[in-house]
Amino acid sequence: MSPTPRPHFLVLTFPLQGHIAPALRLARRLLAAAPDALVTFSTAAAAHRRMFAEGEGGDGDGRLELLPFSDGTENGFVKRGDAAELGAYMASFHASGRRSVGEMVDALAARGRPVSSVVYTLLLPWAADVARDRGVPYFYNNLYGNILAATTK
């Protein structure tokens, strides 16, 4: 009988500080709540480079891994005030992110770290498609909706 694989959460977030910080806190809470779990935390490559030092791979014990995904750009979205540019970036983010995260999930499985659950934040609806295509359960972390609901009552 083969051993049961460790739970492995893939936490995906939009590449802005206001999205990254709470998602990273969630990743660390998952690790605290499930001492045998693994977490891979991922955001777009440009934000990843700004947030984490080169070569920083996680928490040191191998349970938290920091991996970027491609949004189809070298520098992420650069705000210039043009709504059409934002639309083009979001289209690239959607197509490239979906492809890149799919490749990441496949590569993690090939390395012996299969993802057992995908958790994603606002503006990444394609993450559910990636998970569904691979038979992996997924969860939309609606933290922002809960915060807004609590502050508007």
KOLKETI-635722 format. One record per atom (N, C-alpha, C, O): residue number from 0; atom name; x, y, z. Coordinates in steps of 0.05 Angstrom, whole numbers, always signed. Atoms other than C-alpha are relative to their C-alpha. Layout:
<rs>
  num  atome      px      py      pz
  NUM     CA       X       Y       Z
...
</rs>
This chain:
<rs>
  num  atome      px      py      pz
    0      N     +17     -24      +0
    0     CA      +0      +0      +0
    0      C     +18     +25      +0
    0      O     +36     +27     +17
    1      N     -16     -24      +2
    1     CA     +29     +67     -20
    1      C      -8     +21     +21
    1      O     -32     +22     +28
    2      N      +7     -20     -21
    2     CA     +33    +124     +31
    2      C     -19     +21     -12
    2      O     -18     +27     -36
    3      N     +18     -21      +9
    3     CA     -20    +178     +28
    3      C     +17     +25      -5
    3      O     +33     +33     +12
    4      N     -16     -24      +6
    4     CA      +9    +240      -6
    4      C      -7     +23     +19
    4      O     -30     +24     +29
    5      N      +4     -24     -17
    5     CA     +17    +303     +36
    5      C     -19     +19     -14
    5      O     -18     +22     -38
    6      N     +16     -21     +12
    6     CA     -35    +357     +26
    6      C     +18     +21     -12
    6      O     +38     +29      +0
    7      N     -16     -20     +13
    7     CA      -8    +408     -23
    7      C     -18     +21     -12
    7      O     -33     +16     -31
    8      N     +16     -22      +8
    8     CA     -42    +475     -31
    8      C     +16     +18     -19
    8      O     +39     +25     -14
    9      N     -12     -20     +18
    9     CA     -27    +520     -91
    9      C     -17     +25      +4
    9      O     -40     +26      -2
   10      N     +13     -25      -5
   10     CA     -44    +591     -71
   10      C      +8     +20     -22
   10      O     +32     +26     -24
   11      N      -4     -18     +23
   11     CA     -51    +638    -131
   11      C     -12     +27      +6
   11      O     -34     +29     +16
   12      N     +11     -26      -6
   12     CA     -59    +713    -126
   12      C      +7     +20     -22
   12      O     +27     +17     -37
   13      N      -5     -21     +19
   13     CA     -63    +775    -169
   13      C     +25     +16      +8
   13      O     +30     +18     +32
   14      N     -26     -12      -6
   14     CA      +3    +813    -174
   14      C      -1     +29     +10
   14      O     +12     +47      -2
   15      N      +0     -26     -13
   15     CA     -12    +873    -130
   15      C      +3      -4     +30
   15      O      -7     -24     +41
   16      N      -6      +3     -29
   16     CA     +12    +883     -58
   16      C     -25      -5     +16
   16      O     -25     -22     +34
   17      N     +25      +4     -15
   17     CA     -60    +888     -32
   17      C     -12     -27      -4
   17      O     -30     -35     +12
   18      N      +9     +27      +4
   18     CA     -74    +819     -60
   18      C     +21     -20     +11
   18      O     +14     -40     +23
   19      N     -22     +19      -8
   19     CA      -6    +787     -46
   19      C      +2      -3     +30
   19      O      +4     -26     +39
   20      N      -4      +1     -29
   20     CA      +1    +804     +28
   20      C     -21     -18     +14
   20      O     -13     -36     +29
   21      N     +19     +17     -13
   21     CA     -65    +773     +50
   21      C      +1     -29      -9
   21      O      -3     -48      +7
   22      N      -2     +28     +10
   22     CA     -56    +712      +5
   22      C     +24     -14     +12
   22      O     +23     -38     +18
   23      N     -24     +12     -13
   23     CA     +14    +701     +34
   23      C      -6      -7     +29
   23      O      +4     -27     +40
   24      N      +8      +6     -28
   24     CA     -15    +706    +104
   24      C     -17     -26      +1
   24      O     -14     -42     +19
   25      N     +17     +25      +2
   25     CA     -67    +653     +84
   25      C     +18     -24      -4
   25      O     +14     -45      +9
   26      N     -18     +23      +5
   26     CA     -11    +608     +58
   26      C     +14      -8     +26
   26      O     +16     -32     +31
   27      N     -14      +7     -25
   27     CA     +26    +613    +124
   27      C     -19     -11     +21
   27      O     -12     -28     +37
   28      N     +20     +12     -19
   28     CA     -38    +599    +163
   28      C      -7     -29      -7
   28      O     -11     -45     +10
   29      N      +4     +28      +9
   29     CA     -50    +537    +121
   29      C     +22     -18     +11
   29      O     +17     -40     +20
   30      N     -22     +16     -10
   30     CA     +19    +513    +140
   30      C      -1      -4     +31
   30      O      +5     -25     +41
   31      N      +2      +2     -29
   31     CA      +7    +528    +214
   31      C     -23     -19      +8
   31      O     -20     -34     +27
   32      N     +23     +17      -6
   32     CA     -60    +492    +213
   32      C      +4     -29      -8
   32      O      -8     -47      +5
   33      N      -5     +27     +10
   33     CA     -35    +431    +176
   33      C     +30      -5      -1
   33      O     +42      -1     -22
   34      N     -29      +2      -1
   34     CA     +37    +415    +198
   34      C     +12     -19     -21
   34      O     +36     -18     -26
   35      N     -11     +18     +20
   35     CA     +44    +360    +145
   35      C      -5     +10     -28
   35      O      +4      -3     -47
   36      N      +7     -10     +26
   36     CA     +20    +404     +88
   36      C     +23     +14     -14
   36      O     +43     +23      -1
   37      N     -18     -16     +17
   37     CA     +59    +436     +31
   37      C     -17     +22     -12
   37      O     -41     +19     -17
   38      N     +13     -23     +13
   38     CA     +42    +504      +2
   38      C     +18     +11     -22
   38      O     +42     +16     -16
   39      N     -14     -15     +20
   39     CA     +64    +533     -64
   39      C     -15     +26      -4
   39      O     -39     +26     -10
   40      N     +12     -27      +3
   40     CA     +51    +608     -67
   40      C     +10     +12     -26
   40      O     +33     +11     -33
   41      N      -7      -9     +26
   41     CA     +49    +640    -135
   41      C     -15     +25      -8
   41      O     -39     +28      -3
   42      N     +11     -24     +12
   42     CA     +38    +708    -167
   42      C     +16      +5     -26
   42      O     +35     -10     -32
   43      N     -14      -5     +25
   43     CA     +60    +738    -233
   43      C     +29      +7      +4
   43      O     +37     +18     +25
   44      N     -29      -1      -3
   44     CA    +135    +739    -246
   44      C     +10     +28      +7
   44      O     +28     +30     +24
   45      N     -11     -27      -6
   45     CA    +145    +815    -245
   45      C      -5      +7     +29
   45      O     +13     +18     +42
   46      N      +5      -6     -28
   46     CA    +111    +822    -177
   46      C     +16     -19     +18
   46      O     +26     -10     +39
   47      N     -16     +19     -16
   47     CA    +147    +760    -152
   47      C     +28     +11      +3
   47      O     +40     +10     +25
   48      N     -27     -12      -1
   48     CA    +214    +793    -169
   48      C      +1     +24     +19
   48      O     +21     +27     +33
   49      N      +0     -23     -18
   49     CA    +194    +856    -132
   49      C      -4      -8     +29
   49      O      +7      +5     +47
   50      N      +7      +8     -27
   50     CA    +168    +819     -71
   50      C     +21     -17     +14
   50      O     +25     -15     +38
   51      N     -17     +20     -12
   51     CA    +219    +765     -60
   51      C     +29      +3     -11
   51      O     +32      +7     -35
   52      N     -28      -1      +8
   52     CA    +295    +767     -62
   52      C      +7     -22     -19
   52      O      -5     -44     -17
   53      N      -9     +20     +19
   53     CA    +329    +730    -119
   53      C     +10     -24     +15
   53      O     +26     -22     +33
   54      N      -8     +25     -13
   54     CA    +337    +658     -98
   54      C     -16      -7     +24
   54      O     -14     -30     +34
   55      N     +17      +7     -23
   55     CA    +287    +663     -41
   55      C     -21     -20     -10
   55      O     -37     -14     -28
   56      N     +18     +21     +10
   56     CA    +248    +599     -48
   56      C     -22      -7     +19
   56      O     -40     -23     +11
   57      N     +21      +7     -19
   57     CA    +205    +595     +14
   57      C      +8      +3     +28
   57      O     +22     +22     +36
   58      N      -3      -2     -29
   58     CA    +208    +581     +88
   58      C     +24     -14     +11
   58      O     +29     -13     +35
   59      N     -24     +14      -9
   59     CA    +272    +541     +91
   59      C      -3     -29      +7
   59      O     +16     -44      +6
   60      N      +4     +29      -6
   60     CA    +241    +475    +111
   60      C     -13     -15     -22
   60      O     -19     -39     -20
   61      N     +11     +13     +23
   61     CA    +213    +460     +43
   61      C     -30      -2      -2
   61      O     -41     -13     -21
   62      N     +29      +2      +0
   62     CA    +140    +466     +62
   62      C     -13     +23     -16
   62      O     -35     +19     -27
   63      N     +10     -23     +16
   63     CA    +130    +535     +30
   63      C     +19      +5     -23
   63      O     +42     +10     -19
   64      N     -16      -5     +24
   64     CA    +153    +544     -41
   64      C     -12     +24     -14
   64      O     -36     +27     -17
   65      N      +8     -24     +14
   65     CA    +150    +611     -78
   65      C      +7      -3     -29
   65      O     +31      -4     -36
   66      N      -4      +4     +29
   66     CA    +141    +602    -153
   66      C     -16     +21     -15
   66      O     -39     +24     -11
   67      N     +15     -19     +16
   67     CA    +123    +656    -203
   67      C     -13     -14     -24
   67      O      -6     -35     -32
   68      N     +12      +9     +26
   68     CA     +77    +647    -263
   68      C      +2     +23     -19
   68      O      +6     +46     -11
   69      N      -2     -21     +21
   69     CA     +79    +685    -329
   69      C     -27     +13      -4
   69      O     -48      +0      -6
   70      N     +24     -15      +8
   70     CA     +29    +740    -343
   70      C      +3      +9     -29
   70      O     -14     +25     -39
   71      N      -4      -7     +28
   71     CA     +57    +746    -414
   71      C     +15     +26      -4
   71      O     +18     +35     -27
   72      N     -15     -25      +2
   72     CA     +96    +810    -399
   72      C     +27      -3     +16
   72      O     +30     -22     +32
   73      N     -26      +0     -14
   73     CA    +167    +824    -375
   73      C      -2     +15     +26
   73      O     +10      +8     +47
   74      N      +1     -19     -23
   74     CA    +149    +880    -326
   74      C     -27      +2     +13
   74      O     -31     +20     +30
   75      N     +27      -2     -12
   75     CA     +76    +867    -308
   75      C     -15     +24     -12
   75      O      -6     +35     -32
   76      N     +15     -22     +10
   76     CA     +24    +921    -318
   76      C     +13     +26      +9
   76      O     +19     +30     +32
   77      N     -11     -26      -6
   77     CA     +52    +991    -323
   77      C     -22     +20      -5
   77      O     -30     +24     -28
   78      N     +23     -18      +2
   78     CA      -3   +1042    -309
   78      C      +8     +26     -15
   78      O     +27     +40      -7
   79      N      -4     -25     +16
   79     CA      -5   +1098    -361
   79      C     -26     +15      -3
   79      O     -27     +35     -17
   80      N     +26     -14      +1
   80     CA     -78   +1117    -353
   80      C     -17      -8     -24
   80      O     -38      +5     -28
   81      N     +15      +9     +24
   81     CA    -102   +1081    -416
   81      C     -16     -25      +6
   81      O      -4     -46     +12
   82      N     +17     +23      -6
   82     CA    -161   +1035    -405
   82      C      +5     -23     -20
   82      O      +3     -46     -12
   83      N      -6     +21     +20
   83     CA    -144    +998    -469
   83      C     +24     -16      +8
   83      O     +25     -41      +3
   84      N     -25     +14      -9
   84     CA     -75    +981    -441
   84      C      -7     -20     +22
   84      O      +3     -42     +23
   85      N      +8     +18     -21
   85     CA    -107    +952    -379
   85      C     -15     -24     -11
   85      O     -11     -46      -2
   86      N     +14     +22     +13
   86     CA    -154    +911    -422
   86      C     +19     -20     -13
   86      O     +15     -44     -12
   87      N     -19     +18     +14
   87     CA     -96    +884    -463
   87      C     +17     -15     +21
   87      O     +22     -39     +17
   88      N     -15     +14     -21
   88     CA     -57    +868    -399
   88      C     -17     -23     +12
   88      O      -7     -45     +15
   89      N     +17     +21     -12
   89     CA    -116    +830    -369
   89      C      -4     -23     -19
   89      O      -5     -46     -10
   90      N      +3     +22     +19
   90     CA    -125    +790    -433
   90      C     +26     -17      +0
   90      O     +24     -41      -1
   91      N     -25     +14      -1
   91     CA     -51    +772    -432
   91      C      +3     -15     +27
   91      O     +12     -38     +27
   92      N      -1     +12     -27
   92     CA     -54    +758    -357
   92      C     -17     -26      +1
   92      O      -9     -46     +11
   93      N     +18     +23      +0
   93     CA    -113    +711    -368
   93      C     +12     -23     -17
   93      O     +14     -45      -7
   94      N     -10     +21     +18
   94     CA     -84    +672    -427
   94      C     +27     -12      +9
   94      O     +30     -36     +11
   95      N     -26      +9      -8
   95     CA     -12    +669    -404
   95      C      +0     -12     +27
   95      O     +13     -33     +32
   96      N      +2     +11     -27
   96     CA     -29    +658    -331
   96      C     -11     -28      +0
   96      O      -1     -45     +13
   97      N     +13     +26      +1
   97     CA     -75    +601    -347
   97      C     +20     -22     -10
   97      O     +22     -44      +1
   98      N     -20     +19     +11
   98     CA     -22    +567    -390
   98      C     +23      -6     +19
   98      O     +30     -29     +24
   99      N     -23      +3     -17
   99     CA     +35    +580    -343
   99      C      -6     -15     +26
   99      O      +9     -32     +35
  100      N      +8     +14     -25
  100     CA      -2    +557    -280
  100      C      -5     -29      -6
  100      O      +1     -47     +10
  101      N      +4     +28      +8
  101     CA     -24    +494    -317
  101      C     +26     -15      -2
  101      O     +29     -38      +8
  102      N     -27     +13      +2
  102     CA     +49    +479    -333
  102      C     +12      -3     +27
  102      O     +26     -23     +32
  103      N     -11      +2     -27
  103     CA     +68    +493    -261
  103      C     -12     -24     +15
  103      O      +2     -39     +28
  104      N     +13     +22     -14
  104     CA     +16    +444    -234
  104      C     +11     -27     -11
  104      O     +16     -45      +5
  105      N     -11     +25     +12
  105     CA     +41    +391    -283
  105      C     +28      -5      +9
  105      O     +36     -28     +15
  106      N     -28      +2      -8
  106     CA    +114    +405    -265
  106      C      +2      -8     +30
  106      O     +19     -25     +37
  107      N      +0      +8     -29
  107     CA     +99    +400    -190
  107      C      -6     -29      +3
  107      O      +6     -43     +19
  108      N      +7     +28      -1
  108     CA     +66    +333    -201
  108      C     +23     -18      -9
  108      O     +29     -38      +3
  109      N     -23     +15     +11
  109     CA    +125    +309    -242
  109      C     +23      -1     +20
  109      O     +39     -20     +20
  110      N     -21      -1     -21
  110     CA    +171    +329    -184
  110      C      -7     -15     +25
  110      O      +8     -16     +45
  111      N      +9     +14     -24
  111     CA    +131    +287    -135
  111      C     -14     +17     +20
  111      O     -17      +8     +43
  112      N     +14     -18     -18
  112     CA     +94    +346    -105
  112      C     -27      +7     -13
  112      O     -33     +30     -19
  113      N     +25      -6     +14
  113     CA     +24    +338    -136
  113      C     -18     +19     +17
  113      O     -19     +17     +41
  114      N     +18     -19     -13
  114     CA     -24    +395    -120
  114      C     -26     -14      +7
  114      O     -38     -27     -10
  115      N     +25     +13      -8
  115     CA     -84    +371     -80
  115      C     -22     +20      +3
  115      O     -46     +12      +5
  116      N     +21     -21      -2
  116     CA    -121    +438     -76
  116      C     +11     +26     -10
  116      O     +34     +33      -4
  117      N      -7     -27     +10
  117     CA    -119    +505    -112
  117      C     -17     +20     +14
  117      O     -42     +18     +15
  118      N     +14     -22     -12
  118     CA    -137    +568     -74
  118      C      +8     +25     -16
  118      O     +32     +30     -19
  119      N      -6     -23     +16
  119     CA    -143    +631    -115
  119      C     -16     +24      +9
  119      O     -37     +22     +21
  120      N     +12     -25      -9
  120     CA    -160    +704    -104
  120      C     -14     +14     -23
  120      O     -14      +5     -46
  121      N     +14     -18     +19
  121     CA    -198    +759    -140
  121      C     +16      +3     -26
  121      O     +40      +6     -25
  122      N     -10      -6     +27
  122     CA    -186    +768    -215
  122      C     +15     -24     -13
  122      O     +29     -20     -33
  123      N     -12     +24     +12
  123     CA    -161    +696    -228
  123      C     -21     -22      -4
  123      O     -16     -44      +4
  124      N     +20     +21      +4
  124     CA    -224    +659    -249
  124      C     +10     -24     -16
  124      O      -1     -46     -13
  125      N     -11     +22     +16
  125     CA    -183    +618    -298
  125      C     +14     -21     +17
  125      O     +19     -43      +8
  126      N     -13     +19     -18
  126     CA    -149    +585    -238
  126      C     -18     -24      +5
  126      O      -9     -47      +7
  127      N     +20     +22      -4
  127     CA    -213    +544    -228
  127      C      +1     -18     -25
  127      O      -1     -43     -22
  128      N      -1     +17     +25
  128     CA    -208    +520    -301
  128      C     +25     -17      +0
  128      O     +24     -41      -7
  129      N     -25     +15      -2
  129     CA    -135    +499    -291
  129      C      -4     -24     +19
  129      O      +3     -46     +12
  130      N      +4     +22     -20
  130     CA    -154    +459    -229
  130      C     -20     -21     -10
  130      O     -14     -45      -9
  131      N     +21     +19     +10
  131     CA    -217    +429    -260
  131      C     +11     -18     -22
  131      O      +5     -41     -23
  132      N     -11     +16     +22
  132     CA    -179    +407    -322
  132      C     +18     -22     +10
  132      O     +23     -42      -4
  133      N     -18     +20     -11
  133     CA    -132    +368    -277
  133      C     -12     -16     +23
  133      O      +1     -32     +36
  134      N     +14     +16     -21
  134     CA    -184    +340    -229
  134      C      +8      +8     +28
  134      O      +6      -8     +47
  135      N      -8      -9     -26
  135     CA    -159    +382    -171
  135      C     -21     +18     +12
  135      O     -31     +36      -2
  136      N     +20     -17     -13
  136     CA    -208    +413    -121
  136      C     +11     +29      +1
  136      O     +35     +33      +3
  137      N      -8     -28      -1
  137     CA    -207    +489    -120
  137      C     -19     +16     +17
  137      O     -41      +9     +22
  138      N     +15     -17     -18
  138     CA    -231    +545     -75
  138      C      +7     +29      -7
  138      O     +30     +37      -8
  139      N      -3     -29      +5
  139     CA    -242    +619     -90
  139      C      +0     +13     +28
  139      O     -19     +13     +42
  140      N      -3     -14     -25
  140     CA    -216    +658     -30
  140      C     -13     +27      -2
  140      O      +0     +46     -13
  141      N     +15     -25      +2
  141     CA    -268    +713     -24
  141      C      +5     +17     +25
  141      O     -14     +30     +35
  142      N      -7     -16     -23
  142     CA    -232    +748     +33
  142      C     -10     +28      -3
  142      O     -21     +40     +16
  143      N      +7     -28      +4
  143     CA    -245    +816      +3
  143      C     -30      +4      +2
  143      O     -39     +24     +14
  144      N     +29      -2      -3
  144     CA    -320    +804      -2
  144      C      -9      -2     +29
  144      O     -27     +13     +37
  145      N      +7      +2     -28
  145     CA    -323    +783     +70
  145      C      +7     +25     +15
  145      O      -8     +34     +33
  146      N      -8     -25     -13
  146     CA    -285    +845     +92
  146      C     -19     +23      -8
  146      O     -28     +38     +10
  147      N     +19     -21      +9
  147     CA    -330    +891     +50
  147      C     -27      -4     +13
  147      O     -39     +16     +22
  148      N     +26      +5     -12
  148     CA    -393    +858     +77
  148      C      +1      +7     +29
  148      O     -19     +19     +39
  149      N      -2      -6     -29
  149     CA    -369    +866    +149
  149      C      +2     +30      +5
  149      O      -8     +39     +26
  150      N      -3     -29      -5
  150     CA    -352    +939    +140
  150      C     -23     +17     -10
  150      O     -24     +41      -5
  151      N     +23     -15     +11
  151     CA    -416    +959    +104
  151      C     -26      -5     +14
  151      O     -47      +6      +7
  152      N     +25      +6     -15
  152     CA    -466    +932    +154
  152      C      -6     +22     +19
  152      O     -26     +21     +34
</rs>
